[in-house]
Structures are given as C-alpha cells and as structure tokens.
Amino acid sequence: MNENQENNKPKRNPNPYRQNSQTGQNNHSNREQQREPRKEGQPREESGNREGNRKPNPNRKPNNPNRKPNPNRKPNPNQKNGERKPNNNRPQNKSGGNKNRGRRKQQPTNVSDEMKACLLENDQVQQARINPWKQIEMNSRGKIRFTPLGGLGEIGGNIAVMESENSAFIIDVGMSFPDETMHGVDILVPDFSYLHTIKDKIKGIVITHSHEDHIGAMPYLFKELKFPIYGTPLALAMIENKFNEHGLSADTKYFNFVTKRKQYEIGDFKVEWMHVTHSIVDSSALAVETPVGTIIHTADFKIDHTPIDGYTTDLHRFAHYGSKGVLCLFSDSTNSHNPGFTKSEKIVGGTFDRLFDLAEGRVIMSTFSSNVHRIYQAMERGIKHGRKICVIGRSMERNIETTRKLGYVDVDDKHFVEPHELGRYKDEEILVVTTGSQGEAMAALSRMATDEHRHIKLKPTDTIIISASAIPGNESSVSKLMNRLMKSGVTIRYREFADIHVSGHAAQEEQKLIIRLVQPKFFLPVHGEYNHIAAHAKTAAGCGVDARNMLLMSDGDQVEITPKFIKKVKAVKTGKRYIDNMNNKEIFSDVVEDRQKLATDGIVTVSMQLSTKTGKITGRPAISTFGIIANKEDKKFEKEIEHLIETYLLSAKIEGNVNTKKIEEDIRGAIRKHVVRIKKLYPVIMVNLFLTS
Ligand SMILES: [Zn+2]
C-alpha cells in the first residue's frame, strides 16, 4: 500500500480542510505545512522570529541558478565590519536554569557584508557552472549549417551533413526498411541529390557506429560519389564487407581508421570520437569543434555502467567539452518516451542462464545479428551449460567472424560446430544462434518455422529464445513468425521474460544526464519521429535548455547555427530510393507506383486488329482483366468493353491515315471511365492496336 492509498482510507468525520500532517500528502504547499497547528509540546512560534526557528526544509530546491541575494534582507544591527558582537539578548544557559525556556526570544540570523559577498560569489560560480556555454565567443561572425537528409520524422535511415562556408562532412549513411505498400522493395536508401549539389565542399564521411541504419546505404552512395571515410575499425570492417559484396573492394583506399579521444581535422572541423555504449560494440558520439563553437552529436547511445566489454560511455569526455562550453547538442531521441534508465546489457546474461536451466532439448537463440554482446552472452552461457554453438544465417555468420577476427569476441574454435554436424550431438548439447528475430521471411528462423530449413527441423522439445523486440513496422511479421513457431509445438521464450531483451537507446534519465553534462546553449533532438523528438525537447526544457533555443526538425530542414541564434533557413530535396536486395539494384519509383496500382486496382488489357480499309475491327478484340472482375462476370465485362469500342469507332469515323496512338488513348479513356463508374477503381489499362489493310 502506498501513502496515497493510505490517505484514501475512509475516516470518521472527514474534514476536507484538515491537513494530514503525518504523511505530508496533501494539496497544500510546504510552506503551509510548516504552519501546521502546533503539536503538543511544541513552542508557539512568535512573530518576527521565524528565521531562528526555521528548520531546513528538505523539499527546498538547492542551487537555484536564478536566485539572487534578497535586497530587502536587513543587516543585523549588532554586527559591524564583519565582526560579530556578543549578543546580549541571547538567552544564556547558566546554571540555575532559564525560567523562560520554551518562550525565549531569538534574534534573526546575522547577515554580514562578508556573508552577502560570499552569497553573491556563490551565485556567480553557480551561474557560470550551470551555463558553461556563456564562455563561448558571442561575437564570432562564423556560421555553420546542419541538414538531416534521413533519420528525422522516421526511425532509421540516418544521414546528415554539417557545413561551414567552405567545407562540409557527412555524418553516417544509413538505410531504412520499406512499408508493405512498397512491393518487391527490400531496403530504402536516402536520396543523395543534395550531396551532389555540394560535392566539392565535402571533405569526408564520419561514421558513428556500424548499425545498418547508419552504414547500410554506403555502397549506394559510393556508386555515385566517393569521399574519405572516417570511422573506428569495426565500422570500417563492416563497410568493407558491404563494399566487397557490391564490387567496390578497391574503395577501401578511402578508409581512415580513427582512435577515440583524438581529434581529426576534416575541412574546417575538428572531430573527436567519444566512446558510448549501445546495442553494437565500438559505438561513438562525436565532439565537433567548428568555427562557431563546439557541437556534440551523441549518435545512438545508452549509458550502461556495466557493459560486457567494460568500456562505459565516456562521460568524462562529455563533461570535458561541457565545462568548456558547448554551443549545440544533437541527441538520440529513440527512447525519449521511456522514463527512468535503460537496463544494462549484462542483465540479459542472467536471463539466458535461467532459460538454459529450463530448456530440455535444443536451444535456438535469435537476436539482431549486429548485437555482438548479446550473441556473445548467449554463446558464453551455452558453453557453461555444456552446449556446442552452431551459427546459422549469413549476416550472423559474417558478423561473428568479423568481430572474432578484430578481437571483440573471444570464443575458442572448439566450441563451434557446423550445421551438418549437429546430428552427432544430443539435443541438450546444442545451441543454435540464428537470424530472423524480426520475422524476416528469408531469414533462418522463418525458414525453420515453415519447415523449409535444410538443417534444422523443429521438434516440440526445442526452446526458441527471441532476444529482441519488434522494430516499429515489423510487428505483423514478428506476429506471423510467432504463430508459425507456436503451431510447431516448440517452447517460445519472448517478451514474457522481462529481461530477455534490453534496448540500446537511452531513456529519459540518461538523456538528462547527457544534457546536464554538456549543458549546451542550443539543443536539437535527432533520431526519431516527430513525437520522439518533441518528447526529448520537453525533457531538455526540464533540464534548463531555453525552449527558444531548440528546434524540432524534419528531413531536409537546413538549420543555421551561430553563437547568437539557431534557425531554419531552407529545405533541401530528400526522399528515399528503393532497392531490390536480390541484385542490389535500384527499383525506380514509377515501377513501384505501377506495382502499387496493380496491387490495389488491377489491370485491363485489350488487343485488337483494325482494318484501315473499313475502319472496323477485324474479328473480336482480346480482352483480359486481373484484380477487377470476378471470373463469373468476365464474359459480361468483355461484352461491355466490346460495346464501348464499337461505339467509339462508329463516332470516330476512321478512314485513310490512322493515328494509332490517338485511338489507343481514346479507348483507354473510355475503359477508364467505365471501370470507375462500375467498380470505383483506377486500373492499369493497356490497349494494343494492330493495323491490317
Ligand atoms: Zn544504432
């Protein structure tokens, strides 16, 4: 029972005006509580003597930056030149006692000039500490521009550009996923049009970490424009894998390996990579020294105090830049609706232990193939429980191989087995680590669920651990996967275990910590849809960032940042390009639009022969429809279309020189009108006219 519930208990003779002084839970202010009716044995408070009796108020906010010394506060007449005189009125506790005890009169606290000066000095120190950005040179004439080309108004597809007068660099080049209306499209990459317009200014690409939504579109950019790439080794290794797939192996010559806590000059900018914890190893935030002041970009982050590799978020570095004064902070808004702290990655290891204890047969664990620490924890616990590890799924195999090679994962070769060797082991000696936690149709787990996997046929004794949550947009495919897995009778361990998955993004208290460490003048919430960035702005306002110093941006908004102001100056072209993963080629938007039309409104095709001599149709036109008319109505519909064509030809009076294009267009128009009238559909209509003499 909590205090509120206690207060709600019915009481005898309830008096709505009476305050409950025991719990302090009432609607009145603390000051009013202090004036509570006197309790027994408590001396009556005398007027003019409040200062002396006042107890420290535990609810009083300390360090109010706006607090000024009270000019009305009178100096103590007993005090001169900062020296304190003995107060003759102060009751002395001499032997013999004090008869007036309990009713004694006390003098107000002495506030000397020295004390006043000290209060003032403390206020100034607090002001400077709480607003370190005030150290920034306000008269600098420079300006920079920041333009997100993806990742705002959406989750994923992150790409942004920072520009000075003469130079620019790109931050991340990510991909995103299509929605279900984009038929045959596997991934979306950003429209690079704006980059073409400023290509001569661009001095490099800065990569924060190797998630697909930060590097996935890299090969597609490199097929159009090439720039030096700066990143930590894992990010560049992951990009190398992509370049190899796309026949861009030679472009690894653009790689620049960076070390954290060092500055790299890129055009007019000095960029430092600062370590952050996230759901992939080796992630970084950026500290960028620009001509107008320092800018911090958190990229994706959380603040995990017990990360698997021991490398915590480099809070010291955030504080270092913060204390020098930061002009603008860009921060990750993905989880800005979540109160509290995101849990540590480490907690999932304990859950794996419990699940391995419960498992009777094989354990099949699925998570994001990039979450190396999650995979590592599962492998480590599996080994502890006497299991061999079998890795299935192309991206999972490749990521484990890369991270083992680079030394991020330390698991001995002897613990791994190939899928075809699984038959040699008992079920309770097997841990399969696999892809497909998002219900992707082509991934290994989906194939197992539909009994299409070559090596793994599911059994009722199998335990399937899905250590992930559905990314927005993937909910229905995950749900479908669940249905299939459940039908096969396996034991599924998913969300009902609270700590089976933890997020890689900061919740509100972590967002606040970064804002307080950096305490910037300007704040731009990034990485999220509008509702996420709006929630993050609210959090920042609560942490002392002036509401006028924040902007909520959308993709393509270009903002200008100077020491004095931040404002949107223009909008640049943005958008998405559609990619077919089977051949890594672009599907042009008109093709996707046709597919959408075909899917929702169907198609009508008409082929016919026209005699130029008679101006009449030879034979009957061949009419087919798909997705418009039920089979049983086909004949009736064909008749209607034939009739339309005949009527048209009669009125058109075709003789001599025949304009085929015009006739086709006219017939198409007549059919369109008819279908709209009878079906309210706008199908694709194809009319082919062949001329005979
Ligand atoms: Zn990420």
Boltz pocket constraint, residues with backbone or C-beta under 6 A from the ligand:
constraints:
  - pocket:
      binder: B
      contacts: [[A, 209], [A, 211], [A, 214], [A, 278], [A, 300]]
      max_distance: 6.0
